[in-house]
Amino acid sequence: MTLLRRTRFETPCRIEIDNSDTACHAHVELAGNVPITAGDRVCVQGEPITVRFGQRAVIERMAVVERAGLIERLWTKFTAHFEMSELYEVSFTPGRIA
């Protein structure tokens, strides 16, 4: 692992997309269960995928994984705590608050 420089490699991936009344999601699964950690980036190669309502698609593509350097990984973990605290201000209280 380097301190500053990103490393990158290509790997096959499987994309599963569901666009229906019961589910709306897209998942990318990297071949060999490559672990993704703080600061890493994954870019799936190829043309945009369109799945119409009520359909499901499973597609095989290549993905480029960029590993963050040690300093970027630590910075991402540090700043994530502050971004997470923004969620604490959300309230799901029913009705009006007087």
TORMAR-739346 format. One record per residue (C-alpha): x, y, z; residue number from 1. Coordinates in steps of 0.05 Angstrom, whole numbers. Layout:
TORMAR-739346
<x=X, y=Y, z=Z, n=NUM> $
...
***
This chain:
TORMAR-739346
<x=0, y=0, z=0, n=1> $
<x=27, y=68, z=-19, n=2> $
<x=20, y=132, z=22, n=3> $
<x=-6, y=179, z=-32, n=4> $
<x=-12, y=144, z=-99, n=5> $
<x=-74, y=106, z=-121, n=6> $
<x=-64, y=37, z=-151, n=7> $
<x=-114, y=10, z=-201, n=8> $
<x=-132, y=-56, z=-233, n=9> $
<x=-188, y=-86, z=-275, n=10> $
<x=-233, y=-144, z=-254, n=11> $
<x=-296, y=-176, z=-281, n=12> $
<x=-361, y=-158, z=-246, n=13> $
<x=-434, y=-178, z=-245, n=14> $
<x=-487, y=-124, z=-244, n=15> $
<x=-557, y=-141, z=-219, n=16> $
<x=-612, y=-89, z=-231, n=17> $
<x=-684, y=-95, z=-209, n=18> $
<x=-735, y=-41, z=-227, n=19> $
<x=-804, y=-64, z=-203, n=20> $
<x=-860, y=-45, z=-156, n=21> $
<x=-828, y=-89, z=-101, n=22> $
<x=-755, y=-70, z=-110, n=23> $
<x=-713, y=-16, z=-141, n=24> $
<x=-638, y=-31, z=-134, n=25> $
<x=-573, y=-40, z=-170, n=26> $
<x=-517, y=-83, z=-142, n=27> $
<x=-446, y=-94, z=-168, n=28> $
<x=-409, y=-157, z=-147, n=29> $
<x=-335, y=-160, z=-163, n=30> $
<x=-305, y=-226, z=-184, n=31> $
<x=-267, y=-260, z=-129, n=32> $
<x=-302, y=-219, z=-75, n=33> $
<x=-250, y=-163, z=-80, n=34> $
<x=-256, y=-123, z=-15, n=35> $
<x=-272, y=-49, z=-23, n=36> $
<x=-249, y=-4, z=34, n=37> $
<x=-253, y=70, z=53, n=38> $
<x=-230, y=115, z=-3, n=39> $
<x=-231, y=62, z=-58, n=40> $
<x=-268, y=75, z=-123, n=41> $
<x=-302, y=26, z=-170, n=42> $
<x=-320, y=46, z=-242, n=43> $
<x=-360, y=-3, z=-283, n=44> $
<x=-340, y=-1, z=-357, n=45> $
<x=-388, y=1, z=-416, n=46> $
<x=-450, y=37, z=-441, n=47> $
<x=-504, y=60, z=-392, n=48> $
<x=-554, y=6, z=-374, n=49> $
<x=-629, y=18, z=-380, n=50> $
<x=-679, y=-28, z=-346, n=51> $
<x=-752, y=-12, z=-357, n=52> $
<x=-803, y=-14, z=-300, n=53> $
<x=-823, y=-85, z=-283, n=54> $
<x=-759, y=-115, z=-309, n=55> $
<x=-696, y=-145, z=-279, n=56> $
<x=-627, y=-152, z=-312, n=57> $
<x=-562, y=-187, z=-296, n=58> $
<x=-502, y=-164, z=-337, n=59> $
<x=-429, y=-183, z=-338, n=60> $
<x=-379, y=-127, z=-348, n=61> $
<x=-309, y=-104, z=-330, n=62> $
<x=-296, y=-56, z=-273, n=63> $
<x=-236, y=-13, z=-255, n=64> $
<x=-219, y=-13, z=-181, n=65> $
<x=-176, y=45, z=-155, n=66> $
<x=-146, y=32, z=-87, n=67> $
<x=-136, y=93, z=-43, n=68> $
<x=-68, y=107, z=-13, n=69> $
<x=-58, y=103, z=62, n=70> $
<x=-66, y=178, z=75, n=71> $
<x=-130, y=182, z=33, n=72> $
<x=-158, y=121, z=67, n=73> $
<x=-146, y=151, z=136, n=74> $
<x=-174, y=219, z=114, n=75> $
<x=-237, y=186, z=87, n=76> $
<x=-249, y=148, z=152, n=77> $
<x=-237, y=212, z=192, n=78> $
<x=-284, y=256, z=152, n=79> $
<x=-338, y=202, z=148, n=80> $
<x=-352, y=212, z=223, n=81> $
<x=-371, y=285, z=211, n=82> $
<x=-414, y=268, z=151, n=83> $
<x=-450, y=215, z=191, n=84> $
<x=-467, y=265, z=245, n=85> $
<x=-510, y=303, z=194, n=86> $
<x=-558, y=244, z=197, n=87> $
<x=-569, y=255, z=271, n=88> $
<x=-608, y=319, z=256, n=89> $
<x=-662, y=282, z=218, n=90> $
<x=-727, y=269, z=256, n=91> $
<x=-782, y=220, z=238, n=92> $
<x=-830, y=244, z=291, n=93> $
<x=-903, y=237, z=269, n=94> $
<x=-945, y=301, z=269, n=95> $
<x=-923, y=371, z=284, n=96> $
<x=-874, y=392, z=336, n=97> $
<x=-900, y=450, z=378, n=98> $
***
